[in-house]
Protein backbone atom coordinates (compact mmCIF):
# COMPACT_ATOMS: atom_id res chain seq x y z
CA UNK A 1 0.00 0.00 0.00
CA UNK A 2 1.48 3.32 -1.08
CA UNK A 3 1.70 6.07 1.50
CA UNK A 4 0.95 9.64 0.43
CA UNK A 5 3.02 11.78 2.81
CA UNK A 6 2.64 14.79 0.50
CA UNK A 7 -1.14 14.59 0.97
CA UNK A 8 -0.64 14.43 4.75
CA UNK A 9 1.54 17.54 4.56
CA UNK A 10 -1.07 19.42 2.50
CA UNK A 11 -3.86 18.37 4.86
CA UNK A 12 -1.96 19.49 7.96
CA UNK A 13 -0.87 22.76 6.37
CA UNK A 14 -4.37 23.55 5.09
CA UNK A 15 -5.95 22.73 8.44
CA UNK A 16 -3.46 24.80 10.45
CA UNK A 17 -4.24 27.79 8.24
CA UNK A 18 -7.99 27.06 8.34
CA UNK A 19 -7.98 26.97 12.15
CA UNK A 20 -5.65 29.97 12.37
CA UNK A 21 -3.25 28.25 14.77
CA UNK A 22 0.52 27.85 14.94
CA UNK A 23 2.67 24.72 14.85
CA UNK A 24 3.50 25.30 18.51
CA UNK A 25 -0.18 25.06 19.43
CA UNK A 26 -0.63 21.89 17.39
CA UNK A 27 2.41 20.42 19.16
CA UNK A 28 1.02 21.34 22.57
CA UNK A 29 -2.46 20.02 21.80
CA UNK A 30 -1.14 16.75 20.39
CA UNK A 31 1.83 16.21 22.73
CA UNK A 32 3.92 15.70 19.58
CA UNK A 33 7.16 17.64 19.27
CA UNK A 34 7.08 20.79 17.20
CA UNK A 35 9.94 19.38 15.13
CA UNK A 36 7.79 16.40 14.09
CA UNK A 37 4.82 18.67 13.36
CA UNK A 38 7.13 20.77 11.14
CA UNK A 39 8.54 17.69 9.38
CA UNK A 40 5.05 16.42 8.62
CA UNK A 41 3.59 19.80 7.66
CA UNK A 42 6.38 20.53 5.19
CA UNK A 43 7.06 16.89 4.19
CA UNK A 44 10.78 17.30 4.87
CA UNK A 45 11.56 13.92 6.44
CA UNK A 46 9.81 10.76 5.35
CA UNK A 47 9.94 7.96 7.84
CA UNK A 48 7.53 5.62 9.51
CA UNK A 49 5.35 7.46 12.02
CA UNK A 50 3.38 5.73 14.71
CA UNK A 51 -0.37 5.47 14.40
CA UNK A 52 -0.50 7.29 17.75
CA UNK A 53 1.32 10.32 16.28
CA UNK A 54 -1.09 10.61 13.36
CA UNK A 55 -4.05 10.08 15.68
CA UNK A 56 -2.86 12.72 18.15
CA UNK A 57 -2.33 15.22 15.35
CA UNK A 58 -5.74 14.45 13.87
CA UNK A 59 -7.44 15.11 17.21
CA UNK A 60 -5.37 18.27 17.78
CA UNK A 61 -6.53 19.52 14.37
CA UNK A 62 -10.15 18.80 15.36
CA UNK A 63 -10.60 15.89 13.00
CA UNK A 64 -11.68 12.29 13.50
CA UNK A 65 -8.81 10.35 15.14
CA UNK A 66 -8.26 8.32 11.95
CA UNK A 67 -8.31 11.32 9.59
CA UNK A 68 -4.59 11.57 8.83
CA UNK A 69 -4.18 7.79 8.63
CA UNK A 70 -6.88 7.79 5.95
CA UNK A 71 -5.20 10.66 4.09
CA UNK A 72 -1.90 8.76 4.23
CA UNK A 73 -3.58 5.66 2.81
CA UNK A 74 -5.35 7.74 0.13
CA UNK A 75 -8.77 6.74 1.41
CA UNK A 76 -11.72 8.89 2.40
CA UNK A 77 -11.20 10.26 5.91
CA UNK A 78 -14.01 9.42 8.33
CA UNK A 79 -16.36 12.15 9.41
CA UNK A 80 -15.78 13.49 12.92
CA UNK A 81 -19.27 12.27 13.84
CA UNK A 82 -18.49 8.70 12.73
CA UNK A 83 -16.40 7.99 15.83
CA UNK A 84 -19.09 5.92 17.53
CA UNK A 85 -20.43 3.98 14.58
CA UNK A 86 -19.20 0.49 13.81
CA UNK A 87 -17.09 0.09 10.67
CA UNK A 88 -18.88 -0.79 7.45
CA UNK A 89 -18.30 -4.09 5.70
CA UNK A 90 -16.21 -2.28 3.06
CA UNK A 91 -14.07 -0.65 5.78
CA UNK A 92 -13.59 -3.99 7.51
CA UNK A 93 -12.64 -5.68 4.24
CA UNK A 94 -10.17 -2.88 3.45
CA UNK A 95 -8.59 -3.33 6.89
CA UNK A 96 -8.33 -7.09 6.32
CA UNK A 97 -6.74 -6.51 2.90
CA UNK A 98 -4.25 -4.07 4.44
CA UNK A 99 -3.38 -6.63 7.10
CA UNK A 100 -2.94 -9.40 4.54
CA UNK A 101 -0.74 -7.16 2.41
CA UNK A 102 1.46 -6.40 5.42
CA UNK A 103 1.69 -10.11 6.28
CA UNK A 104 2.56 -10.98 2.67
CA UNK A 105 5.30 -8.35 2.62
CA UNK A 106 6.78 -9.69 5.85
CA UNK A 107 6.65 -13.27 4.59
CA UNK A 108 8.35 -12.25 1.34
CA UNK A 109 11.10 -10.52 3.30
CA UNK A 110 11.55 -13.60 5.50
CA UNK A 111 11.58 -15.81 2.41
CA UNK A 112 14.28 -13.66 0.80
CA UNK A 113 16.38 -13.71 3.97
CA UNK A 114 16.03 -17.46 4.31
CA UNK A 115 17.01 -18.00 0.67
CA UNK A 116 20.01 -15.72 1.13
CA UNK A 117 21.08 -17.52 4.30
CA UNK A 118 20.71 -20.94 2.66
CA UNK A 119 22.62 -19.72 -0.39
CA UNK A 120 25.49 -18.60 1.81
CA UNK A 121 25.72 -21.99 3.49
CA UNK A 122 25.06 -24.20 0.45
CA UNK A 123 28.70 -25.11 -0.22
CA UNK A 124 29.62 -25.93 3.37
CA UNK A 125 29.27 -29.14 5.28
CA UNK A 126 27.91 -28.98 8.75
CA UNK A 127 29.49 -30.97 11.59
CA UNK A 128 27.59 -34.06 12.56
C-alpha positions as CSV (number, residue, x, y, z in Angstrom):
1,X,0.0,0.0,0.0
2,X,1.5,3.3,-1.1
3,X,1.7,6.1,1.5
4,X,1.0,9.6,0.4
5,X,3.0,11.8,2.8
6,X,2.6,14.8,0.5
7,X,-1.1,14.6,1.0
8,X,-0.6,14.4,4.7
9,X,1.5,17.5,4.6
10,X,-1.1,19.4,2.5
11,X,-3.9,18.4,4.9
12,X,-2.0,19.5,8.0
13,X,-0.9,22.8,6.4
14,X,-4.4,23.6,5.1
15,X,-6.0,22.7,8.4
16,X,-3.5,24.8,10.5
17,X,-4.2,27.8,8.2
18,X,-8.0,27.1,8.3
19,X,-8.0,27.0,12.2
20,X,-5.6,30.0,12.4
21,X,-3.3,28.2,14.8
22,X,0.5,27.8,14.9
23,X,2.7,24.7,14.9
24,X,3.5,25.3,18.5
25,X,-0.2,25.1,19.4
26,X,-0.6,21.9,17.4
27,X,2.4,20.4,19.2
28,X,1.0,21.3,22.6
29,X,-2.5,20.0,21.8
30,X,-1.1,16.7,20.4
31,X,1.8,16.2,22.7
32,X,3.9,15.7,19.6
33,X,7.2,17.6,19.3
34,X,7.1,20.8,17.2
35,X,9.9,19.4,15.1
36,X,7.8,16.4,14.1
37,X,4.8,18.7,13.4
38,X,7.1,20.8,11.1
39,X,8.5,17.7,9.4
40,X,5.0,16.4,8.6
41,X,3.6,19.8,7.7
42,X,6.4,20.5,5.2
43,X,7.1,16.9,4.2
44,X,10.8,17.3,4.9
45,X,11.6,13.9,6.4
46,X,9.8,10.8,5.4
47,X,9.9,8.0,7.8
48,X,7.5,5.6,9.5
49,X,5.4,7.5,12.0
50,X,3.4,5.7,14.7
51,X,-0.4,5.5,14.4
52,X,-0.5,7.3,17.8
53,X,1.3,10.3,16.3
54,X,-1.1,10.6,13.4
55,X,-4.1,10.1,15.7
56,X,-2.9,12.7,18.2
57,X,-2.3,15.2,15.3
58,X,-5.7,14.4,13.9
59,X,-7.4,15.1,17.2
60,X,-5.4,18.3,17.8
61,X,-6.5,19.5,14.4
62,X,-10.2,18.8,15.4
63,X,-10.6,15.9,13.0
64,X,-11.7,12.3,13.5
65,X,-8.8,10.3,15.1
66,X,-8.3,8.3,11.9
67,X,-8.3,11.3,9.6
68,X,-4.6,11.6,8.8
69,X,-4.2,7.8,8.6
70,X,-6.9,7.8,5.9
71,X,-5.2,10.7,4.1
72,X,-1.9,8.8,4.2
73,X,-3.6,5.7,2.8
74,X,-5.3,7.7,0.1
75,X,-8.8,6.7,1.4
76,X,-11.7,8.9,2.4
77,X,-11.2,10.3,5.9
78,X,-14.0,9.4,8.3
79,X,-16.4,12.2,9.4
80,X,-15.8,13.5,12.9
81,X,-19.3,12.3,13.8
82,X,-18.5,8.7,12.7
83,X,-16.4,8.0,15.8
84,X,-19.1,5.9,17.5
85,X,-20.4,4.0,14.6
86,X,-19.2,0.5,13.8
87,X,-17.1,0.1,10.7
88,X,-18.9,-0.8,7.5
89,X,-18.3,-4.1,5.7
90,X,-16.2,-2.3,3.1
91,X,-14.1,-0.7,5.8
92,X,-13.6,-4.0,7.5
93,X,-12.6,-5.7,4.2
94,X,-10.2,-2.9,3.5
95,X,-8.6,-3.3,6.9
96,X,-8.3,-7.1,6.3
97,X,-6.7,-6.5,2.9
98,X,-4.3,-4.1,4.4
99,X,-3.4,-6.6,7.1
100,X,-2.9,-9.4,4.5
101,X,-0.7,-7.2,2.4
102,X,1.5,-6.4,5.4
103,X,1.7,-10.1,6.3
104,X,2.6,-11.0,2.7
105,X,5.3,-8.4,2.6
106,X,6.8,-9.7,5.8
107,X,6.6,-13.3,4.6
108,X,8.3,-12.3,1.3
109,X,11.1,-10.5,3.3
110,X,11.6,-13.6,5.5
111,X,11.6,-15.8,2.4
112,X,14.3,-13.7,0.8
113,X,16.4,-13.7,4.0
114,X,16.0,-17.5,4.3
115,X,17.0,-18.0,0.7
116,X,20.0,-15.7,1.1
117,X,21.1,-17.5,4.3
118,X,20.7,-20.9,2.7
119,X,22.6,-19.7,-0.4
120,X,25.5,-18.6,1.8
121,X,25.7,-22.0,3.5
122,X,25.1,-24.2,0.4
123,X,28.7,-25.1,-0.2
124,X,29.6,-25.9,3.4
125,X,29.3,-29.1,5.3
126,X,27.9,-29.0,8.8
127,X,29.5,-31.0,11.6
128,X,27.6,-34.1,12.6
